[in-house]
């Protein structure tokens, strides 16, 4: 597993999180959670969601994301049968 604890050192710096699709998220790293050790979530401020073509899709004041690699994705909610 990659060591994401180095992200603690980047607090207050502008960062870019890139994805395999070419999309990215940029913003200022406000905090890491938990506060020490392996980082599970980061809070970004002054955030931009950037498409693979480089277009800004959305801007927001803040966003909490998980910077770790995704190992699985499944539907958690959906139509429920009786």
Residue frames relative to the residue before (quaternion, step in Angstrom):
aa qw qx qy qz dx dy dz
X 1.0000 0.0000 0.0000 0.0000 0.00 0.00 0.00
X 0.4973 -0.6603 0.4686 0.3117 3.61 -0.91 0.87
X 0.4234 -0.6914 0.5280 0.2526 3.57 -1.19 0.59
X 0.1214 -0.8266 0.5489 0.0272 3.56 -0.25 1.29
X 0.4280 0.7275 -0.4543 0.2848 3.62 1.25 -0.03
X 0.5433 0.6204 -0.4018 0.3980 3.63 1.19 -0.38
X 0.5280 0.6450 -0.4073 0.3733 3.60 1.21 -0.40
X 0.5369 0.6184 -0.4067 0.4049 3.61 1.14 -0.51
X 0.6653 0.5177 -0.2919 0.4518 3.59 1.04 -0.77
X 0.6750 0.5077 -0.2881 0.4513 3.60 1.18 -0.40
X 0.3473 0.7538 -0.4935 0.2602 3.61 1.27 0.05
X 0.8128 0.1960 -0.2427 0.4920 3.55 -1.00 1.09
X 0.5977 0.5348 -0.3732 0.4662 3.61 1.27 0.07
X 0.4934 -0.6150 0.5141 0.3376 3.57 -1.21 0.49
X 0.0599 -0.8097 0.5835 -0.0187 3.58 -0.82 1.04
X 0.1949 -0.7417 0.6246 0.1473 3.54 -1.32 0.32
X 0.1604 -0.7507 0.6357 0.0813 3.55 -0.90 1.01
X 0.1268 -0.8154 0.5640 0.0300 3.57 -0.58 1.19
X 0.2403 -0.7746 0.5750 0.1079 3.53 -1.13 0.78
X 0.6700 -0.5351 0.3421 0.3844 3.57 -1.23 0.48
X 0.6164 0.5514 -0.3438 0.4448 3.61 1.21 -0.35
X 0.5521 -0.5827 0.4053 0.4374 3.57 1.26 -0.42
X 0.5340 0.6045 -0.4062 0.4295 3.57 1.28 -0.22
X 0.0563 -0.8040 0.5910 0.0334 3.57 -1.21 0.44
X 0.2581 -0.7042 0.6360 0.1816 3.50 -1.40 0.29
X 0.0492 -0.7893 0.6115 0.0277 3.58 -0.87 0.92
X 0.2708 0.7457 -0.5809 0.1822 3.54 -1.16 0.63
X 0.5698 -0.5664 0.4636 0.3735 3.54 -1.35 0.07
X 0.4065 -0.7180 0.5143 0.2339 3.56 -0.80 1.04
X 0.1943 -0.8204 0.5332 0.0700 3.57 -0.31 1.30
X 0.7928 -0.1614 0.1309 0.5729 3.59 0.96 -0.84
X 0.2932 -0.7121 0.6099 0.1870 3.51 -1.37 0.39
X 0.1367 -0.7821 0.6036 0.0723 3.55 -1.10 0.72
X 0.4799 -0.2659 -0.8174 0.1755 1.61 -1.47 1.99
X 0.7031 -0.5188 0.3212 0.3652 3.55 -1.32 0.34
X 0.7770 0.1721 -0.1126 0.5949 3.60 1.25 -0.34
X 0.7769 0.3583 -0.2507 0.4530 3.55 -1.22 0.47
X 0.8281 -0.2117 0.1732 0.4892 3.52 -1.28 -0.57
X 0.3344 -0.7569 0.5326 0.1775 3.59 -0.73 1.09
X 0.1680 -0.7917 0.5825 0.0745 3.56 -0.89 1.00
X 0.7900 0.0473 -0.0076 0.6112 3.59 1.13 -0.69
X 0.1366 -0.7604 0.6253 0.1103 3.55 -1.25 0.50
X 0.2688 -0.7198 0.6135 0.1824 3.53 -1.18 0.65
X 0.1294 -0.7866 0.6026 0.0368 3.55 -0.78 1.12
X 0.1774 -0.7589 0.6158 0.1156 3.56 -1.19 0.62
X 0.8061 0.1802 -0.1865 0.5319 3.57 -1.23 0.61
X 0.1575 0.8558 -0.4590 0.1793 3.50 0.89 1.15
X 0.0691 -0.7530 0.6517 0.0585 3.54 -1.22 0.67
X 0.2454 -0.7212 0.6292 0.1543 3.55 -1.05 0.87
X 0.1169 -0.8240 0.5544 -0.0024 3.56 -0.55 1.23
X 0.3932 -0.7224 0.5199 0.2308 3.59 -0.83 1.01
X 0.6865 -0.4700 0.3602 0.4219 3.56 -1.31 0.21
X 0.6801 0.4737 -0.2870 0.4803 3.59 1.16 -0.56
X 0.5983 -0.6088 0.3432 0.3920 3.59 1.30 0.05
X 0.5126 0.6472 -0.4119 0.3856 3.58 1.29 0.06
X 0.4072 -0.6799 0.5504 0.2626 3.58 -1.01 0.84
X 0.2411 -0.8037 0.5342 0.1026 3.56 -0.53 1.21
X 0.7944 -0.0785 0.0915 0.5954 3.56 1.06 -0.76
X 0.1608 -0.7420 0.6418 0.1075 3.54 -1.22 0.64
X 0.0348 0.8030 -0.5935 0.0425 3.58 -1.02 0.76
X 0.6343 -0.5579 0.3855 0.3712 3.55 -1.25 0.47
X 0.8003 -0.1195 0.0989 0.5791 3.58 0.91 -0.88
X 0.0474 -0.7755 0.6296 0.0013 3.52 -1.31 0.46
X 0.2026 -0.7454 0.6208 0.1339 3.59 -1.01 0.82
X 0.0389 0.8005 -0.5942 0.0683 3.57 -0.79 1.06
X 0.4112 -0.6441 0.5778 0.2867 3.51 -1.34 0.28
X 0.2542 -0.8111 0.5070 0.1432 3.62 -0.48 1.13
X 0.5113 0.6757 -0.3994 0.3501 3.58 1.29 -0.04
X 0.6160 -0.5409 0.4212 0.3880 3.56 -1.27 0.35
X 0.4088 -0.6956 0.5362 0.2479 3.57 -1.00 0.83
X 0.1715 -0.8040 0.5627 0.0869 3.58 -0.82 0.96
X 0.7956 0.0152 -0.0074 0.6057 3.59 1.24 -0.30
X 0.0247 -0.7657 0.6416 0.0381 3.55 -1.21 0.51
X 0.0759 0.7920 -0.5975 0.0994 3.55 -0.84 1.04
X 0.5517 -0.5902 0.4638 0.3636 3.56 -1.20 0.46
X 0.2299 -0.7894 0.5593 0.1058 3.54 -0.80 1.04
X 0.7710 0.1325 -0.0786 0.6179 3.57 1.20 -0.55
X 0.2208 0.7658 -0.5875 0.1402 3.49 -1.20 0.37
X 0.7647 -0.3133 0.2406 0.5090 3.54 -1.20 -0.29
X 0.1818 -0.7742 0.5999 0.0875 3.54 -0.97 0.89
X 0.3041 -0.7592 0.5495 0.1708 3.55 -0.85 0.96
X 0.4662 -0.6708 0.4981 0.2909 3.55 -1.21 0.44
